[in-house]
Amino acid sequence: MSRPRIVVVGAGFAGHEAARRLMRLARGRAQITMVNPTDYFLYTPLLPEVATGVLEPRRITVSLSGTLPDVRLVLGEVDGIDLARRVVSYSTPEGMVGSVGYDRLVLAAGSVNKLLPIPGVTRYAHGFGGLAEALYLRDTLVRQVELADGADDDAEARARTTFVVVGAGYTGTEVAAAGVLFTDALARQHPGLGDVRPRWMLLDVAPRVLPGLNPPMSKGALRVLQERGVDVRLGISVAEARMDGVQLSDGTFVPTRTLVWCVGVRPDPLVADLGLETTQGRLVVDEYLTVPGHPEIIACGDAAAVPDLTRPGEITAMTAQHAVRQGRLAAQIVAASYGDGERRPYKHHDLGFVVDLAGRQAVADPLGIPLSGLPAKAVTRGYHLLSIPGNRIRVGSDWLLGAVLPRQAVQTGLVTGSAVPLDATDSPPPTVRQEAG
C-alpha cells in the first residue's frame, strides 16, 4: 500500500510544531509535505530585538530542512485548495505554479496584518509581522536620526525623530519599549541634533496597555514606558495618516515620518476563500481541530476558531502559546486517524505570559506569579531560549555580547518600503506562470 500523503500548509508556530510531531509519529510511514513561502520558521517574539540591533536577523530564523529532515519542503504561497479533489495549489517565489495532493491536510496558514479603514494608513504605515519589516524598521530608525542630524531646521529634525506606534498589545508595547532605548543611543552619536531628542508615542483605543493581560502586567509595562519618556495615549488612535504626519482621533496633528502599525493580526485570506464556515474570519473547527464535514482537514493556530473548553462559548486567542499546543495536538489527531493512538480534544490552561521591555526590564506572570524587573527579564529570556526550536547558542551569544558591546547602528539598505506593504494584497502578482516540477 502507498504511504498516506499528509500536507501541512504554513510553517508558523502551529505548522512547524505539527510537522515536527508528525515526523516523529509517522517514522517514515507517511509522506509529509510542508508548503511555505520561506525555508525557515520565524520566531516572531524576538522581532523587536532584530529591529533594534540586539539580535542579528538569522538568529530568529530556524531552518526547516534542519529541524524537519524527513519532511518535504515545497517553497510556495498557497493560493487555493480544491476540497473535492483534495489538492493544494501554490505559486513559487519565481512565479511558477504547482499543486500537491493530500489524504490529510493540516491547515496552519497563520495570519496577516489587521487593517482598519483609516485614510492613508496602507500607504504611509508599515506593519511589524515579519523579518523584512523588522529590518526595514531598523533602517528607518537609523536613517531618520541621521537625516535629522543634517536637517535645516528644528521642526524637520523633530518630525524625523518622532516615532508613532499604533497598538499597545504585545508587539506595539515591545517595539516602543525597545525602540526608545535604541534611538536614544543613536541620538548620543549625533551631537548635531542639539537639544532635539527622539520622541516615541504609543497609541491604543483600549483603556490600558497590554489589554489582553492582567492589570499588574499592564501597570508594570506602563511604568517602564513612562519612565523612558514614551508618550502613551490611551483611548486614542489615528484618524488619518499623511506623508508629513498623523492626525489623531482627538484632533491632534503629530508631525512624523515613521508610523508603525501594530494593531494586531487577522487570519490569512486563504481561509475566507475556502468557502467553509468561519467565525471572526477564522475557520470553524470542533474541539478536535477538525473541520465539520471534512474529517480529512485539521486546522490549527491563528487560522482556526478552536473552541476554548476552559471558557465555554469562546474561542482560543491568537497566541503562539495556543498555536504550538494546537499544532502538537493536530499531529496526534492525524496519527489517530490512521489508527495510531486516540484523538483527544484541545484543552489548555494558560501557563503565564512574558513581555520583554528591553534593557533590564520585563514583566511576566509565570504560573500566575507576577514578576517585573530583572527576575521577569530572566524568566522572559529563559522562556524564549526554551521555546525557539533552534539557534539557542547563537541567540544567547548575541545577548551576552550586547551586554558589553555597543550596537552597530548602520543602515543595511536590504529592504525598501515598497517591499513591505502593510496590505499584503498590495504586493505585485507573479508575472511568470509555468508549471512547477
VOPAGU-2260 file (C-alpha; in pm, 1 decimal, decimal comma):
REM VOPAGU-2260
SITE   aa  ch    i         X         Y         Z
SITE  MET   A    0       0,0       0,0       0,0
SITE  SER   A    1     118,9     354,5     -73,8
SITE  ARG   A    2     202,5     576,1     217,0
SITE  PRO   A    3     -62,8     832,6     316,0
SITE  ARG   A    4       1,6    1186,6     194,6
SITE  ILE   A    5      -5,7    1449,4     469,8
SITE  VAL   A    6      27,0    1814,6     368,7
SITE  VAL   A    7      97,4    2092,0     617,8
SITE  VAL   A    8      19,0    2445,5     499,9
SITE  GLY   A    9     227,4    2706,0     683,7
SITE  ALA   A   10     543,6    2689,0     894,5
SITE  GLY   A   11     449,8    2920,6    1176,7
SITE  PHE   A   12     420,8    2810,5    1537,5
SITE  ALA   A   13     130,7    2571,2    1467,4
SITE  GLY   A   14     250,7    2434,4    1133,9
SITE  HIS   A   15     612,4    2382,6    1239,0
SITE  GLU   A   16     512,9    2203,0    1558,7
SITE  ALA   A   17     259,0    1987,1    1371,4
SITE  ALA   A   18     516,7    1882,9    1110,8
SITE  ARG   A   19     781,8    1813,0    1371,9
SITE  ARG   A   20     547,7    1596,3    1577,4
SITE  LEU   A   21     410,4    1420,3    1267,9
SITE  MET   A   22     764,3    1337,4    1157,1
SITE  ARG   A   23     825,2    1164,0    1488,9
SITE  LEU   A   24     490,9     985,1    1497,8
SITE  ALA   A   25     497,8     868,2    1136,3
SITE  ARG   A   26     854,1     731,0    1149,4
SITE  GLY   A   27     868,8     709,5     770,7
SITE  ARG   A   28     523,2     556,8     728,5
SITE  ALA   A   29     373,6     870,3     570,3
SITE  GLN   A   30     470,3    1122,8     304,4
SITE  ILE   A   31     479,0    1456,1     484,5
SITE  THR   A   32     491,3    1770,7     273,3
SITE  MET   A   33     506,5    2127,6     400,2
SITE  VAL   A   34     411,7    2422,9     177,7
SITE  ASN   A   35     555,9    2754,5     295,5
SITE  PRO   A   36     681,4    3073,8     126,0
SITE  THR   A   37    1017,6    3062,6     308,3
SITE  ASP   A   38    1264,6    2791,9     404,8
SITE  TYR   A   39    1262,7    2889,7     771,4
SITE  PHE   A   40    1046,3    2909,1    1079,9
SITE  LEU   A   41    1041,0    3265,7    1214,2
SITE  TYR   A   42    1045,0    3312,6    1589,6
SITE  THR   A   43     839,1    3631,5    1586,7
SITE  PRO   A   44     853,3    3719,6    1961,7
SITE  LEU   A   45    1213,5    3830,6    1912,4
SITE  LEU   A   46    1147,6    4056,1    1611,1
SITE  PRO   A   47    1174,4    4374,3    1826,3
SITE  GLU   A   48    1529,3    4272,0    1916,5
SITE  VAL   A   49    1615,4    4240,9    1547,5
SITE  ALA   A   50    1462,2    4581,7    1475,7
SITE  THR   A   51    1672,4    4744,7    1747,2
SITE  GLY   A   52    2001,9    4573,6    1673,0
SITE  VAL   A   53    2012,9    4335,9    1969,9
SITE  LEU   A   54    1994,7    4021,6    1756,8
SITE  GLU   A   55    2115,7    3951,2    1406,9
SITE  PRO   A   56    1829,1    3852,9    1170,7
SITE  ARG   A   57    1934,1    3491,9    1116,4
SITE  ARG   A   58    1924,5    3422,6    1490,1
SITE  ILE   A   59    1543,7    3404,3    1485,1
SITE  THR   A   60    1513,5    3212,4    1158,0
SITE  VAL   A   61    1525,0    2837,2    1210,9
SITE  SER   A   62    1599,7    2618,3     908,1
SITE  LEU   A   63    1307,1    2394,1     810,8
SITE  SER   A   64    1530,8    2139,2     642,4
SITE  GLY   A   65    1747,0    2130,9     954,2
SITE  THR   A   66    1463,4    2077,0    1201,4
SITE  LEU   A   67    1235,7    1874,7     970,8
SITE  PRO   A   68    1473,8    1643,5     780,8
SITE  ASP   A   69    1203,0    1390,2     690,1
SITE  VAL   A   70     954,9    1649,8     566,0
SITE  ARG   A   71     947,1    1751,6     200,3
SITE  LEU   A   72     953,6    2130,6     174,7
SITE  VAL   A   73     769,4    2299,4    -111,4
SITE  LEU   A   74     857,2    2668,4    -137,1
SITE  GLY   A   75     539,8    2846,1    -235,6
SITE  GLU   A   76     247,1    3063,2    -138,0
SITE  VAL   A   77     -76,0    2862,3    -124,1
SITE  ASP   A   78    -337,3    3032,4    -342,3
SITE  GLY   A   79    -613,5    2772,8    -342,6
SITE  ILE   A   80    -736,3    2441,0    -206,6
SITE  ASP   A   81    -964,6    2212,9    -409,4
SITE  LEU   A   82   -1162,6    2042,1    -135,0
SITE  ALA   A   83   -1330,2    1795,6    -371,7
SITE  ARG   A   84   -1008,5    1677,0    -540,4
SITE  ARG   A   85    -800,8    1721,6    -223,2
SITE  VAL   A   86    -537,2    1929,3    -397,3
SITE  VAL   A   87    -340,0    2228,8    -270,1
SITE  SER   A   88    -226,6    2476,3    -538,5
SITE  TYR   A   89      57,6    2722,3    -486,8
SITE  SER   A   90     282,6    2978,7    -653,6
SITE  THR   A   91     658,9    2959,8    -609,9
SITE  PRO   A   92     882,9    3260,1    -531,6
SITE  GLU   A   93     977,4    3263,6    -903,2
SITE  GLY   A   94     615,5    3285,2   -1018,3
SITE  MET   A   95     565,1    2925,7   -1126,5
SITE  VAL   A   96     254,6    2734,8   -1020,4
SITE  GLY   A   97     223,0    2385,3    -886,5
SITE  SER   A   98      -0,6    2157,4    -685,0
SITE  VAL   A   99      23,9    1876,2    -434,9
SITE  GLY   A  100    -241,5    1621,5    -340,2
SITE  TYR   A  101    -326,2    1516,2      13,7
SITE  ASP   A  102    -505,7    1250,0     211,7
SITE  ARG   A  103    -486,0    1458,1     529,8
SITE  LEU   A  104    -443,6    1834,7     537,6
SITE  VAL   A  105    -312,1    2032,8     835,5
SITE  LEU   A  106    -414,1    2391,9     770,0
SITE  ALA   A  107    -194,1    2629,3     969,0
SITE  ALA   A  108    -187,3    2927,6     734,0
SITE  GLY   A  109    -139,8    3178,3    1015,0
SITE  SER   A  110    -229,2    3545,7     997,1
SITE  VAL   A  111    -153,5    3880,1     831,7
SITE  ASN   A  112    -170,0    4243,7     943,7
SITE  LYS   A  113    -510,8    4361,4    1061,0
SITE  LEU   A  114    -628,8    4659,9     858,8
SITE  LEU   A  115    -870,2    4938,9     952,3
SITE  PRO   A  116   -1044,9    5175,7     708,1
SITE  ILE   A  117    -830,0    5476,5     800,1
SITE  PRO   A  118    -722,6    5711,4     518,7
SITE  GLY   A  119    -353,9    5691,3     432,3
SITE  VAL   A  120    -263,5    5404,0     662,6
SITE  THR   A  121    -193,2    5143,2     395,7
SITE  ARG   A  122      24,0    5396,0     214,0
SITE  TYR   A  123     225,3    5552,6     494,3
SITE  ALA   A  124     228,6    5292,1     773,4
SITE  HIS   A  125     428,2    4971,3     791,4
SITE  GLY   A  126     344,4    4660,3     986,4
SITE  PHE   A  127     565,7    4453,6    1208,9
SITE  GLY   A  128     496,8    4088,6    1146,6
SITE  GLY   A  129     795,3    3957,8     952,4
SITE  LEU   A  130    1169,9    3967,9     919,4
SITE  ALA   A  131    1166,6    4213,9     628,5
SITE  GLU   A  132     950,0    4454,8     829,5
SITE  ALA   A  133    1185,4    4435,9    1128,1
SITE  LEU   A  134    1486,8    4507,3     906,6
SITE  TYR   A  135    1302,3    4791,6     736,2
SITE  LEU   A  136    1214,5    4947,6    1072,6
SITE  ARG   A  137    1574,7    4919,2    1188,9
SITE  ASP   A  138    1695,7    5103,3     877,4
SITE  THR   A  139    1416,9    5359,2     919,6
SITE  LEU   A  140    1514,2    5443,5    1276,8
SITE  VAL   A  141    1878,7    5485,6    1185,2
SITE  ARG   A  142    1800,9    5682,9     870,2
SITE  GLN   A  143    1560,4    5924,1    1035,5
SITE  VAL   A  144    1806,2    6008,4    1314,1
SITE  GLU   A  145    2082,5    6060,6    1057,1
SITE  LEU   A  146    1859,6    6280,8     839,2
SITE  ALA   A  147    1750,2    6477,7    1145,3
SITE  ASP   A  148    2115,4    6545,9    1223,7
SITE  GLY   A  149    2152,9    6714,2     884,9
SITE  ALA   A  150    1812,1    6886,4     878,9
SITE  ASP   A  151    1793,8    7260,1     805,3
SITE  ASP   A  152    1558,6    7341,2    1094,2
SITE  ASP   A  153    1446,3    7203,7    1427,2
SITE  ALA   A  154    1088,9    7139,6    1306,7
SITE  GLU   A  155    1206,6    6891,3    1045,0
SITE  ALA   A  156    1451,4    6733,6    1289,0
SITE  ARG   A  157    1177,0    6686,4    1549,8
SITE  ALA   A  158     940,1    6532,9    1293,5
SITE  ARG   A  159    1206,3    6288,1    1180,2
SITE  THR   A  160    1284,8    6186,1    1538,1
SITE  THR   A  161     918,8    6133,4    1630,0
SITE  PHE   A  162     813,1    5769,3    1605,5
SITE  VAL   A  163     446,3    5671,0    1636,7
SITE  VAL   A  164     340,8    5315,9    1721,7
SITE  VAL   A  165     -27,1    5223,7    1689,9
SITE  GLY   A  166    -139,7    4932,3    1906,3
SITE  ALA   A  167     -34,3    4870,7    2265,9
SITE  GLY   A  168     -60,1    4493,2    2264,0
SITE  TYR   A  169     240,9    4261,8    2286,8
SITE  THR   A  170     410,8    4379,5    1971,4
SITE  GLY   A  171     347,3    4751,5    1996,5
SITE  THR   A  172     448,8    4769,7    2360,4
SITE  GLU   A  173     771,7    4579,4    2298,7
SITE  VAL   A  174     855,5    4784,4    1987,5
SITE  ALA   A  175     808,1    5113,6    2172,5
SITE  ALA   A  176     999,0    4995,6    2480,6
SITE  ALA   A  177    1294,3    4871,8    2277,5
SITE  GLY   A  178    1280,1    5146,9    2017,2
SITE  VAL   A  179    1315,7    5434,2    2261,0
SITE  LEU   A  180    1637,0    5287,5    2405,2
SITE  PHE   A  181    1776,0    5230,0    2055,5
SITE  THR   A  182    1704,7    5580,1    1925,5
SITE  ASP   A  183    1832,4    5741,7    2245,3
SITE  ALA   A  184    2162,7    5560,9    2188,3
SITE  LEU   A  185    2161,3    5672,3    1823,5
SITE  ALA   A  186    2099,6    6033,6    1921,7
SITE  ARG   A  187    2401,8    6033,1    2150,7
SITE  GLN   A  188    2614,2    5953,6    1845,5
SITE  HIS   A  189    2482,2    6263,4    1666,8
SITE  PRO   A  190    2573,4    6574,9    1864,9
SITE  GLY   A  191    2447,9    6785,8    1574,1
SITE  LEU   A  192    2092,9    6717,3    1696,5
SITE  GLY   A  193    2149,3    6962,2    1981,2
SITE  ASP   A  194    1850,8    6962,1    2214,0
SITE  VAL   A  195    1636,3    6757,5    1972,8
SITE  ARG   A  196    1570,2    6424,0    2137,3
SITE  PRO   A  197    1385,1    6123,9    1993,8
SITE  ARG   A  198    1016,5    6110,3    2085,6
SITE  TRP   A  199     808,5    5794,5    2091,5
SITE  MET   A  200     429,4    5776,9    2102,2
SITE  LEU   A  201     224,7    5463,8    2173,5
SITE  LEU   A  202    -144,2    5481,3    2084,2
SITE  ASP   A  203    -433,2    5247,5    2152,7
SITE  VAL   A  204    -810,0    5276,2    2175,4
SITE  ALA   A  205    -802,4    5041,4    2476,1
SITE  PRO   A  206    -805,9    5183,8    2829,7
SITE  ARG   A  207    -466,4    5031,4    2916,3
SITE  VAL   A  208    -153,9    4893,2    2755,5
SITE  LEU   A  209    -139,8    4515,0    2713,6
SITE  PRO   A  210    -521,0    4500,0    2734,5
SITE  GLY   A  211    -523,9    4122,5    2690,8
SITE  LEU   A  212    -311,6    4061,0    3000,4
SITE  ASN   A  213    -374,8    4107,1    3369,8
SITE  PRO   A  214    -374,2    4460,0    3520,6
SITE  PRO   A  215     -48,4    4419,5    3719,8
SITE  MET   A  216     143,4    4342,2    3398,6
SITE  SER   A  217     -19,8    4638,9    3226,2
SITE  LYS   A  218      71,9    4871,3    3511,7
SITE  GLY   A  219     429,7    4744,0    3518,6
SITE  ALA   A  220     473,1    4791,9    3146,1
SITE  LEU   A  221     316,7    5139,5    3155,5
SITE  ARG   A  222     551,2    5243,9    3435,7
SITE  VAL   A  223     858,2    5136,8    3235,5
SITE  LEU   A  224     735,5    5311,1    2921,5
SITE  GLN   A  225     665,5    5635,2    3103,0
SITE  GLU   A  226     999,1    5627,7    3285,0
SITE  ARG   A  227    1167,0    5608,4    2943,4
SITE  GLY   A  228     969,1    5904,9    2817,7
SITE  VAL   A  229     729,6    5722,3    2586,9
SITE  ASP   A  230     414,9    5930,3    2531,6
SITE  VAL   A  231     142,0    5672,9    2593,6
SITE  ARG   A  232    -202,1    5785,5    2478,4
SITE  LEU   A  233    -493,4    5554,8    2551,7
SITE  GLY   A  234    -842,2    5581,3    2409,8
SITE  ILE   A  235    -687,0    5742,4    2101,8
SITE  SER   A  236    -596,2    5617,7    1755,6
SITE  VAL   A  237    -505,1    5750,2    1412,4
SITE  ALA   A  238    -775,2    5928,0    1212,3
SITE  GLU   A  239    -558,2    5990,1     905,7
SITE  ALA   A  240    -201,5    5917,1     800,0
SITE  ARG   A  241     -14,9    6161,3     578,1
SITE  MET   A  242     333,9    6186,5     439,6
SITE  ASP   A  243     421,5    6459,6     689,0
SITE  GLY   A  244     249,2    6315,0     995,9
SITE  VAL   A  245     -62,4    6166,2    1150,3
SITE  GLN   A  246    -392,7    6318,2    1254,0
SITE  LEU   A  247    -510,9    6163,1    1579,3
SITE  SER   A  248    -870,5    6086,3    1669,1
SITE  ASP   A  249    -868,8    6365,6    1929,8
SITE  GLY   A  250    -784,2    6624,6    1662,9
SITE  THR   A  251    -412,8    6649,0    1740,8
SITE  PHE   A  252    -169,3    6651,4    1449,1
SITE  VAL   A  253     169,2    6486,4    1508,7
SITE  PRO   A  254     446,7    6559,8    1259,1
SITE  THR   A  255     634,8    6234,8    1194,1
SITE  ARG   A  256     791,4    6028,6     919,0
SITE  THR   A  257     753,0    5691,7    1092,5
SITE  LEU   A  258     422,3    5515,3    1161,1
SITE  VAL   A  259     445,7    5158,1    1290,0
SITE  TRP   A  260     121,0    4958,8    1264,7
SITE  CYS   A  261      86,3    4702,7    1544,7
SITE  VAL   A  262    -291,6    4684,0    1588,4
SITE  GLY   A  263    -298,8    4307,6    1564,9
SITE  VAL   A  264    -348,9    4038,2    1306,5
SITE  ARG   A  265    -627,2    3875,9    1107,6
SITE  PRO   A  266    -645,4    3522,0     965,9
SITE  ASP   A  267    -477,5    3462,2     631,5
SITE  PRO   A  268    -721,9    3549,7     347,7
SITE  LEU   A  269    -684,9    3190,8     224,6
SITE  VAL   A  270    -930,8    3088,6     497,7
SITE  ALA   A  271   -1212,4    3302,9     361,8
SITE  ASP   A  272   -1151,7    3175,5       7,5
SITE  LEU   A  273   -1223,6    2813,6     103,6
SITE  GLY   A  274   -1597,8    2864,3     113,4
SITE  LEU   A  275   -1621,7    2694,1     452,5
SITE  GLU   A  276   -1785,7    2828,5     767,0
SITE  THR   A  277   -1585,6    3090,1     953,4
SITE  THR   A  278   -1621,0    3295,4    1268,7
SITE  GLN   A  279   -1426,5    3615,7    1326,9
SITE  GLY   A  280   -1253,1    3532,0     998,8
SITE  ARG   A  281   -1121,0    3201,2    1134,8
SITE  LEU   A  282   -1212,5    2855,6    1010,5
SITE  VAL   A  283   -1473,5    2683,6    1227,6
SITE  VAL   A  284   -1348,0    2357,6    1378,7
SITE  ASP   A  285   -1463,6    2128,9    1658,7
SITE  GLU   A  286   -1274,8    2059,7    1979,4
SITE  TYR   A  287   -1069,6    1802,4    1787,5
SITE  LEU   A  288    -947,4    2074,3    1545,1
SITE  THR   A  289   -1142,8    1904,6    1266,3
SITE  VAL   A  290   -1344,5    2096,3    1005,2
SITE  PRO   A  291   -1711,6    1986,8    1016,2
SITE  GLY   A  292   -1796,3    1782,2     707,7
SITE  HIS   A  293   -1428,6    1743,8     617,6
SITE  PRO   A  294   -1267,4    1494,3     856,2
SITE  GLU   A  295    -955,7    1498,0     639,6
SITE  ILE   A  296    -885,3    1864,2     727,0
SITE  ILE   A  297    -731,5    1961,5    1059,3
SITE  ALA   A  298    -694,1    2336,2    1121,9
SITE  CYS   A  299    -493,3    2499,6    1400,0
SITE  GLY   A  300    -328,6    2822,1    1507,4
SITE  ASP   A  301    -447,2    3168,2    1402,6
SITE  ALA   A  302    -639,6    3030,3    1104,0
SITE  ALA   A  303    -870,5    2816,9    1321,4
SITE  ALA   A  304   -1154,6    2913,4    1555,2
SITE  VAL   A  305   -1080,3    2646,0    1814,1
SITE  PRO   A  306   -1341,1    2619,1    2092,8
SITE  ASP   A  307   -1195,8    2716,2    2429,8
SITE  LEU   A  308   -1315,0    2439,9    2660,9
SITE  THR   A  309   -1189,9    2635,0    2962,9
SITE  ARG   A  310   -1424,9    2922,3    2869,6
SITE  PRO   A  311   -1741,7    2777,5    2716,6
SITE  GLY   A  312   -1877,7    2975,0    2423,7
SITE  GLU   A  313   -1544,6    3139,3    2339,9
SITE  ILE   A  314   -1261,8    3051,0    2101,9
SITE  THR   A  315    -892,4    3039,4    2183,4
SITE  ALA   A  316    -687,2    3354,9    2143,7
SITE  MET   A  317    -447,0    3405,0    1853,6
SITE  THR   A  318    -127,7    3347,4    2052,3
SITE  ALA   A  319     187,8    3145,2    1997,1
SITE  GLN   A  320     117,2    2950,6    2314,6
SITE  HIS   A  321    -209,1    2816,6    2173,6
SITE  ALA   A  322     -63,4    2767,0    1826,0
SITE  VAL   A  323     221,4    2544,3    1945,3
SITE  ARG   A  324      -5,0    2324,2    2152,8
SITE  GLN   A  325    -268,3    2302,6    1881,7
SITE  GLY   A  326      -1,6    2206,1    1628,0
SITE  ARG   A  327     117,4    1930,1    1857,4
SITE  LEU   A  328    -238,4    1801,7    1903,5
SITE  ALA   A  329    -307,8    1826,2    1528,3
SITE  ALA   A  330     -27,0    1579,8    1463,9
SITE  GLN   A  331    -168,9    1338,1    1720,3
SITE  ILE   A  332    -516,9    1365,2    1568,7
SITE  VAL   A  333    -382,5    1290,4    1220,3
SITE  ALA   A  334    -192,1     990,7    1356,7
SITE  ALA   A  335    -506,0     872,4    1537,9
SITE  SER   A  336    -699,3     884,6    1209,3
SITE  TYR   A  337    -466,6     610,0    1086,4
SITE  GLY   A  338    -507,7     400,5    1399,1
SITE  ASP   A  339    -202,1     525,8    1588,2
SITE  GLY   A  340    -336,6     633,6    1927,6
SITE  GLU   A  341    -660,6     804,9    2015,3
SITE  ARG   A  342    -764,0    1158,1    1941,2
SITE  ARG   A  343    -843,2    1394,2    2227,6
SITE  PRO   A  344    -997,7    1742,0    2245,5
SITE  TYR   A  345    -795,9    2059,4    2276,3
SITE  LYS   A  346    -798,5    2194,8    2629,0
SITE  HIS   A  347    -527,3    2422,8    2753,7
SITE  HIS   A  348    -480,6    2640,1    3060,9
SITE  ASP   A  349    -251,8    2940,2    3023,5
SITE  LEU   A  350      80,1    2896,6    3200,0
SITE  GLY   A  351     150,8    3268,7    3209,0
SITE  PHE   A  352     286,1    3535,7    2978,8
SITE  VAL   A  353     609,5    3723,5    2929,2
SITE  VAL   A  354     666,5    4069,2    2779,6
SITE  ASP   A  355    1022,6    4185,5    2711,8
SITE  LEU   A  356    1061,0    4559,7    2764,6
SITE  ALA   A  357    1426,1    4573,0    2652,8
SITE  GLY   A  358    1721,4    4676,8    2864,3
SITE  ARG   A  359    1690,1    4513,2    3204,3
SITE  GLN   A  360    1312,9    4536,7    3214,4
SITE  ALA   A  361    1031,6    4289,1    3152,1
SITE  VAL   A  362     700,3    4186,6    3302,7
SITE  ALA   A  363     585,5    3827,6    3343,8
SITE  ASP   A  364     341,2    3610,6    3535,8
SITE  PRO   A  365     467,5    3250,7    3519,5
SITE  LEU   A  366     208,9    3021,3    3677,8
SITE  GLY   A  367      23,6    3331,5    3793,5
SITE  ILE   A  368     318,3    3477,1    3988,2
SITE  PRO   A  369     360,7    3847,9    3898,8
SITE  LEU   A  370     719,1    3949,4    3823,9
SITE  SER   A  371     889,7    4262,8    3698,5
SITE  GLY   A  372    1242,0    4395,4    3654,8
SITE  LEU   A  373    1538,9    4160,1    3649,7
SITE  PRO   A  374    1350,3    3849,7    3776,6
SITE  ALA   A  375    1096,6    3892,2    3495,7
SITE  LYS   A  376    1379,5    3952,8    3248,9
SITE  ALA   A  377    1546,3    3626,1    3347,9
SITE  VAL   A  378    1219,3    3437,3    3312,7
SITE  THR   A  379    1145,3    3602,4    2977,7
SITE  ARG   A  380    1480,5    3520,8    2823,5
SITE  GLY   A  381    1475,6    3170,9    2965,3
SITE  TYR   A  382    1131,3    3116,7    2814,9
SITE  HIS   A  383    1245,5    3233,2    2472,2
SITE  LEU   A  384    1555,7    3014,1    2478,9
SITE  LEU   A  385    1343,4    2710,8    2563,3
SITE  SER   A  386    1074,9    2795,8    2306,3
SITE  ILE   A  387    1282,6    2872,7    1999,3
SITE  PRO   A  388    1340,5    2540,8    1815,4
SITE  GLY   A  389    1699,9    2617,1    1720,1
SITE  ASN   A  390    1983,4    2874,0    1727,5
SITE  ARG   A  391    1978,3    2888,0    2108,1
SITE  ILE   A  392    2355,0    2925,1    2145,9
SITE  ARG   A  393    2366,5    3198,6    1882,4
SITE  VAL   A  394    2080,2    3389,2    2045,8
SITE  GLY   A  395    2241,1    3358,8    2386,4
SITE  SER   A  396    2575,9    3473,5    2245,6
SITE  ASP   A  397    2420,8    3785,0    2094,6
SITE  TRP   A  398    2260,1    3865,9    2427,9
SITE  LEU   A  399    2591,4    3828,1    2609,4
SITE  LEU   A  400    2779,3    4040,0    2354,0
SITE  GLY   A  401    2506,4    4301,7    2362,1
SITE  ALA   A  402    2555,6    4340,5    2735,9
SITE  VAL   A  403    2919,2    4450,5    2692,7
SITE  LEU   A  404    2947,3    4588,9    2338,5
SITE  PRO   A  405    2768,5    4881,9    2168,3
SITE  ARG   A  406    2525,0    4801,1    1889,3
SITE  GLN   A  407    2619,5    4864,1    1528,9
SITE  ALA   A  408    2391,9    5141,3    1408,4
SITE  VAL   A  409    2418,5    5145,0    1029,4
SITE  GLN   A  410    2163,9    5109,2     751,8
SITE  THR   A  411    2177,8    4787,5     551,2
SITE  GLY   A  412    1954,8    4902,8     265,7
SITE  LEU   A  413    1838,8    4544,5     215,7
SITE  VAL   A  414    1465,7    4617,4     240,4
SITE  THR   A  415    1278,5    4903,8      75,9
SITE  GLY   A  416     941,4    5039,8     178,2
SITE  SER   A  417     772,8    4901,2    -133,9
SITE  ALA   A  418     884,6    4551,6     -29,3
SITE  VAL   A  419     687,8    4561,6     297,8
SITE  PRO   A  420     337,1    4691,9     215,8
SITE  LEU   A  421     100,2    4696,6     510,4
SITE  ASP   A  422    -163,0    4523,4     298,1
SITE  ALA   A  423     -17,1    4203,7     155,0
SITE  THR   A  424    -254,7    4232,9    -139,6
SITE  ASP   A  425     -57,1    4538,8    -249,8
SITE  SER   A  426     232,7    4313,2    -347,2
SITE  PRO   A  427     278,1    4274,6    -724,8
SITE  PRO   A  428     142,9    3944,1    -860,3
SITE  PRO   A  429     373,6    3686,5   -1019,1
SITE  THR   A  430     438,3    3755,1   -1386,0
SITE  VAL   A  431     557,8    3411,0   -1490,5
SITE  ARG   A  432     305,6    3130,1   -1489,8
SITE  GLN   A  433     460,5    2790,6   -1550,7
SITE  GLU   A  434     412,1    2450,0   -1402,9
SITE  ALA   A  435     645,9    2381,9   -1113,1
SITE  GLY   A  436     815,0    2047,4   -1125,3
